[in-house]
Amino acid sequence: MISRPRIRAAFHAFSIHLILSLAVAALMAFLVLGIWFPHPLRYLAGGIDLFWILIGVDVVCGPFLTGLLYNPAKPRRELIMDLALVVIIQLAALIYGIYSIGQARPVVLVFESDRFVAVTAAQVDTANLPQALPPWQSLSWSGPVLLGARRARDGQETLKSIELSLRGLEPSARPDWWQSYDESRPAVRQRMKALSVLRTVQVPEAQSAIDAAVKKTGLPINQIHYLPLVSKKSLDQWVALLDAQANIIGYAPVDGF
């Protein structure tokens, strides 16, 4: 039978470990949700699921194991080894989780043809990073960078691009095809569509979502345009809202196709 002093001591150790784990979780939430996966890219890139798994391991499993193993009656050396093992397991899970989430983080938001594409670190053809323009030869750790994808320069490059696309490597994920968003802005303005027209063909629930997104922009709906916002995991759930100059001013959770 477990004694009350043992339960009190274990609960005290559990509480301390829980508080420390919550502090780490708060820092992780700021990094992941505030920087790596800004709204709405956390829903497009799929990393949010990995984040909650990581938080579950960090906040639940670590303190639980501490409470389970902690016993003041144990020899000091054995107690330290038990707690060190818990910390090592928790740190290993944390490091692996951060790495996995880091690979899933969106690094660029690229205008490609008639849509915006959120591209994760794992999707980028890193072999071509040295061929990118200097500002984009390394992947961003401070949130996705807004870029455009250039057109093929000649017929031979067009054929090669089609081949790469068939292999799953779209222009948006090729660093040597990236260009500044300003260079793509005229094409964006040519392709963007009136949001008011999209609203008329939506069900009431989607219309309400559009109205809420429009309200946040501070502009009337007749001054707002849109283009689909997609990712490898999500092709028809979001649109990017644009002003007359093709600046992204918001997002709405509706199908833009």
Helices and strands as residue ranges (DSSP letters): H 4-29, I 30-36, H 41-45, H 47-56, I 57-61, H 62-69, H 76-104, E 106-112, E 115-120, G 126-131, G 134-136, E 145-149, H 155-166, G 171-173, G 175-177, E 178-180, H 181-191, E 193-194, H 195-200, H 204-217, G 221-223, E 225-231, E 238-242, E 248-252
